[in-house]
Amino acid sequence: MSKEAGQRQLRRLPAVDEVLKDGRIAGLLAVHPRGMVVEAIRASLAEERRLILIGASSNKDLEEQCYLDLIINKTLTVVGKSAGLKLRPVINATGVILHTNLGRALLSDRAKQAVNRIASSYSNLELNLDSGRRGSRYAPLESALTSLTGAEAALVVNNNAAAVLLVLSTLAQGREVVVSRGQLVEIGGSFRIPEVMAQSGARLVEVGATNKTYPDDYRRAINDNTALLLHVHTSNYRIIGFTRETTISELVDLGREFSLPVMSDLGSGSLIDLSRFGLPREPSVQEIIAAGADVVTFSGDKLLGGPQAGIVAGRKNYIDQMKKHPLLRAIRVDKMTVAALEATVQEYRDEQGAVQKLPVLQMLTAPISFLEEKAADLAGRIRMVGAKAEVAVEQGVSTVGGGAYPTAELPAVVVAVAPAMISAGDLQAALRQGDPAVMSRVQGGRLLLDVRTVRDQEIPELAAAVGKVIK
Ligand SMILES: *Cc1c(COP(=O)(O)O)cnc(C)c1O
């Protein structure tokens, strides 16, 4: 394409006003804000301008009418993508159940209904209906969480990072917190134990070596200015080989000896033992409480399978202090979180029910035979839509993600797609940019669709999305 031809093409692009006047756009203007439609037209024009400049415009006729049609179609697509909202559903075919970039846990039906009911209705969020007086938004969750975990008291905040910040600010501001060198974790970029510690005004005292920390290491660090002994679950890595971690029970003994509280930041904090489903044995929140930890923190949207939240469970005298801390107001949960979390926690009244009804636990415990059926269904549908590709069902591995079970590899069943005309990488990118957007993996020149995290109702859509790119 010569430079002149490119310039000619650019001149034939319609003006924004011209597009707006078209009857097809009038339909959009009837249901969407004008500013949003104008923005979509501008984006479509900018995209086409870019394609012309690199000689990749699909309009080879250089007709003005063709350009008008092209821009209108692009605009309709842009606005049509979930009504123009930037936050939209994604099909997760990565097999990573707790994918932080994809929003972590999916809510159960019960939790979804609870959010729905409370979101668009007034509620007794901070009202005691018996007395007519002001109530606490934390109360309903507190009773559910204490009966479940065995803790004396509980508090819920915006996320687990905020929970850790609140505990440290309340119990250790201006004083020392003793932590093992092997537990100074970073979780996803901005949450690092040393930095949260600095933010809280507590002073970090590191003890032991990266691979070994003994109770005596803590003992030697304790002085008059020590406020807290902290144990952090190494959620996203494992130190293996020549290692020694001081256990919670050993820390609790030390805490009793020196009258110091012991905190355990569990991160993913599971409420049930999942080892009978072949997952590694991890201590549950109940076990840590029973072992005598004074304060335990964990996330609502990791293994618990609920909304984003941070849960603090532990002794009443410490939780009471946290309830009075000015920071609490800045990190408090909103009504939709309270609704979803209360409903999620209710599922745990029956352990079998929780495994069946919470999507995170369903996915985590799905039997291979079930995954094989789902994969066969998906593969069949991809072949049926006429995708130009080799399609095979194979065994693979996936991880849990979200800082849970760092060393566990789950057996996976994947649909492997080797496209005939384009590369697997191009297919992956096209699926990501499609509507619905699909996230997948590429390995050895093939696209892998891991069905563990794909919901049943998404299978037809997913097959159609693949067919659309490589038919
Ligand atoms: C995930 C995690 C956090 C942060 O929790 P968020 O809910 O993501 O804020 C803190 N500590 C540990 C050990 C974690 O695994």
The ligand as an ORCA input file, in Angstrom:
! r2SCAN-3c Opt
* xyz 0 1
  C      -3.821    -13.630     50.314
  C      -3.087    -13.346     51.561
  C      -3.137    -12.064     52.132
  C      -3.909    -10.950     51.476
  O      -5.265    -11.218     51.485
  P      -6.275    -10.373     50.570
  O      -7.619    -10.900     50.932
  O      -5.877    -10.627     49.166
  O      -6.112     -8.944     50.937
  C      -2.442    -11.859     53.302
  N      -1.722    -12.850     53.896
  C      -1.661    -14.088     53.363
  C      -0.836    -15.132     54.061
  C      -2.337    -14.383     52.181
  O      -2.280    -15.604     51.653
*
